[in-house]
């Protein structure tokens, strides 16, 4: 009972009932064509982190519900997966006799194998089916869907970048317009185009008046000592008084203009910054326009989905010997 019955059942199943399975395999690497990508690089190890990220994205798409739905609608997936033996086929013991969509998706996922080499980003894919043509067709269709889905994602990324770049240009143009309006309003209110020039002229005038006043004061002092009763001394004093009056007025004007002038450098700086931001925004927009027509991702098939010439399973002799070994150990224990 322990040895003969299980082994007879195993021999009958593996050699007369179990359906042969076939593996279709492919190898793919996905390059990023955006700036700093590995396109044009001679070594597959260059920019490997980008390839690894792309490979994981492809893997997630392949094993997603949307990929399963696409393949289910494109190919007779339910019929193909149910054509095997009652143990391993869809709707049999392997799926607990369930024929729901979720069970079919899990069956599809279980028979798909995706491995990623983290050193160079090369992705190895394999699908197992009951006929070689079915395995190749399912793998090919799923891979095409995943690559197409990733390209659409890249297109959306490029479109969003272009929209963001155009919005940045519009914002920069608005900022420059505001800066220009503020500077124009300042000049209109103050009637001054460039207060720096006015301050320089007023400072020059004040210096000249002060120098002239000092010279006249020195002459008047010298004359008063030489000829105290001279009428010229009175004329000097009147001239000095008038100069001091002009100096006082020039100082008041200089102080008033200085109070106004402190806003001018700020407004000029704001205008310069706004112009620079607009220039950078236009450069970004030009880059986004250049990238808009170029694909974001390029899938390089190192090997297309294969058409297997021989079955990969079941391993009839190995599986039978495993069951024989287990039953032999169990019999030894029971003895």
Helices and strands as residue ranges (DSSP letters): H 4-12, I 13-17, E 22-32, H 48-62, H 65-74, H 77-81, G 93-95, H 101-110, E 112-116, E 123-129, H 132-190, H 195-226, H 231-292, E 297-303, H 316-334
